[in-house]
Amino acid sequence: MLTERKPTHPGEVFREDVIKPLKLTVTDAAKYLGVTRKTLSEFLNCKSSLSPEMAIRISKATNTTPESWLYMQAKLDLWKASKKKLSVIQFVKPIAV
């Protein structure tokens, strides 16, 4: 279900709930995850979306599921898409009753 409130980007969740409490630098966290500092920084600053590969890396590092991380990204993506006023989408009619 989509809400009016914008869902939180998974990068923000990872930054606030994992990186900050553990007092990790972006460089150190990137090393743990096996990604570049730039890649992680863009994700943490909500400039890039969560990829399935990154979801797997984060889940292994945090003992969580990749699905939980991908769900956050999917909610955000759907919310963003629902806010667009694309003329093509406005005229889509249901094909099933």
C-alpha positions in Angstrom: 0.0 0.0 0.0 1.3 3.4 -1.0 1.2 6.3 1.5 1.6 10.0 1.2 4.8 9.8 3.3 7.9 9.2 1.2 9.5 5.9 2.2 13.0 6.0 3.6 15.9 5.3 1.2 17.6 2.1 2.3 21.0 3.9 2.2 19.7 6.2 4.9 18.6 3.2 7.0 22.0 1.6 6.5 23.8 4.8 7.4 21.8 5.6 10.5 21.2 2.1 11.9 24.5 0.3 11.0 27.3 2.7 10.1 26.8 5.4 12.7 26.2 3.1 15.7 29.3 1.1 14.8 31.3 4.3 14.3 32.5 3.1 10.9 33.9 5.4 8.3 32.6 5.1 4.8 36.0 3.8 3.7 35.9 1.1 6.3 32.3 0.1 5.6 33.1 0.0 1.9 36.0 -2.4 2.6 33.8 -4.7 4.6 31.2 -4.8 1.8 33.8 -5.1 -1.0 32.7 -2.0 -2.9 34.4 1.3 -3.7 34.1 4.2 -1.3 32.4 6.2 -4.1 29.8 3.4 -4.6 28.9 3.3 -0.9 28.9 7.0 -0.5 26.4 7.5 -3.3 24.2 4.9 -1.8 24.4 6.3 1.7 23.6 9.8 0.4 20.6 8.5 -1.4 22.1 9.3 -4.8 21.9 5.7 -6.1 19.4 3.0 -5.7 20.0 -0.3 -4.0 21.0 -3.0 -6.4 20.3 -6.7 -5.7 24.1 -7.3 -5.4 24.4 -4.6 -2.8 21.4 -6.0 -0.9 23.2 -9.3 -0.7 26.4 -7.7 0.5 24.6 -5.7 3.2 22.5 -8.7 4.3 25.6 -10.8 4.7 27.3 -8.0 6.7 24.3 -7.4 8.9 22.9 -10.9 9.2 19.6 -9.7 7.7 17.8 -10.8 4.5 18.5 -9.2 1.1 14.7 -9.2 0.6 14.2 -6.9 3.5 16.6 -4.4 1.9 15.2 -4.7 -1.6 11.7 -4.3 -0.1 12.7 -0.8 1.2 14.0 0.1 -2.3 10.9 -1.3 -4.0 8.6 0.8 -1.7 10.5 3.9 -2.5 10.6 3.2 -6.3 6.8 2.6 -6.3 6.1 5.7 -4.3 8.2 7.8 -6.7 6.5 6.3 -9.7 3.0 6.9 -8.2 3.9 10.6 -7.7 4.7 11.1 -11.4 1.9 12.6 -13.4 2.6 10.8 -16.6 -0.1 11.3 -19.2 0.3 7.7 -20.4 -0.3 6.2 -17.0 -3.3 8.4 -16.3 -5.2 6.8 -19.2 -4.5 3.2 -18.4 -7.8 1.3 -18.0 -8.3 -1.9 -16.1 -8.5 -5.0 -18.3 -9.9 -7.3 -15.6 -12.9 -6.8 -13.3 
